[in-house]
Amino acid sequence: MKRASQGFSLKRLLVRLVISLILGIAILYGLLVWWCASELAEPARRPVQTGALPYLDGTAKAGFRVETFTSSGGMPYAVCTPEKNQVLSKRAAAIREQLVERGIKPLPSGEIIGTLVILHGRGGIKEDYFPVAERFCAAGFRCVIPDLPGHGANQGRYATYGVLEAEMVLRCYQEAASKYNFSEQPCAILGQSMGGSVAIHTAALDGSPFSSMIVISSFDRLETVVREKTDGLLGSVLGAAVRRPADAVFGWKTGVKVSAIRPMDKATKIRIPTMIVHGDSDGFVPTASGRVLFESFPEGIEKEWIPVPTANHNNVLITDFPLYATMAEWFFNHIEE
């Protein structure tokens, strides 16, 4: 009788251990799904880096002034306006020299040929792009740089990679033009990674004012990037098991499914000259994904694929490749079309 009781207790202990193990796995699985969806929808916000402060307080001597405001839709943005500057910064001088080498005579310092809307990537903030604006302002472009929802000072909680942001970006730009008293046209749009998807969605809107576009290190479908990351981190079987519920959680959070974020579909509606830039060593957004996006733009428009040698996803804008002059030349050639 005692031995039977011990056997029963042992069996009950094993059952409890199995149930605890199953519950533990389920909890870990749920946390993994939640983390994946949250990383996509709510990336960690970064504070303004100390390197951006001289641009904000005017001590950077970068050849442009920065004014910040928040649109009626709650989108904070910076307007970077070229100013006359007798002593050019190293960045400003370099792009002007490179343009001259390409047969393009830059405008006198402080003069403006048009406006450029710049859209940051996932996890970025508008202040990160002040060095980018420094180059384009030196080439004669005013730059409007918003904080997208889920990023920086934007109180919007979630990122939807252009599906819900496009109308906000366009309205923000229109309000910036009105507040700072500049014409909406001529203008162009540039976006990096997530910002590239937002740029495509914005340029595809009816009545979009942009005459040309550059998309940097972006993707054909968000699913492509998510599959690449989850399979690499978890393996193909567990990765597939995580993706579908993560898509559902992302949809519950944002109102948009990951599977619905397909800039390649919006690309088919684009009718303006478009350049696609991609690092040929990009391990985050595969080059193949960028190529599919490039091929999605209509054959009837002027489009160009620019591979950046040895560049990965994070350093594509800071290699020795003369990318800024290449992009500025593209905008010069199409800004008034």
Secondary structure, DSSP 8 states (H G I E B T S, - for coil): -HHHHHHHHHHHHHHHHHHHHHHHHHHHHHHHHHHHHHHHHS-------GGGHHHHHT-S--SEEEEEEE-TTS-EEEEEEE---SS--HHHHHHHHHHHHTT-----TT--SEEEEEE--TT--GGGGHHHHHHHHHHTEEEEEE--TTSTT-------TTTTHHHHHHHHHHHHHHHTT--S-SEEEEEETHHHHHHHHHHTSTT---S-EEEES--S-HHHHHHHHHHHHH-HHHHHHHHHHHHHHHHHHHSS-GGG--HHHHHTT--S-EEEEEETT-SSS-HHHHHHHHHHS-TTS-EEEEEETT--TTTTTSSSS-HHHHHHHHHHHHTT-
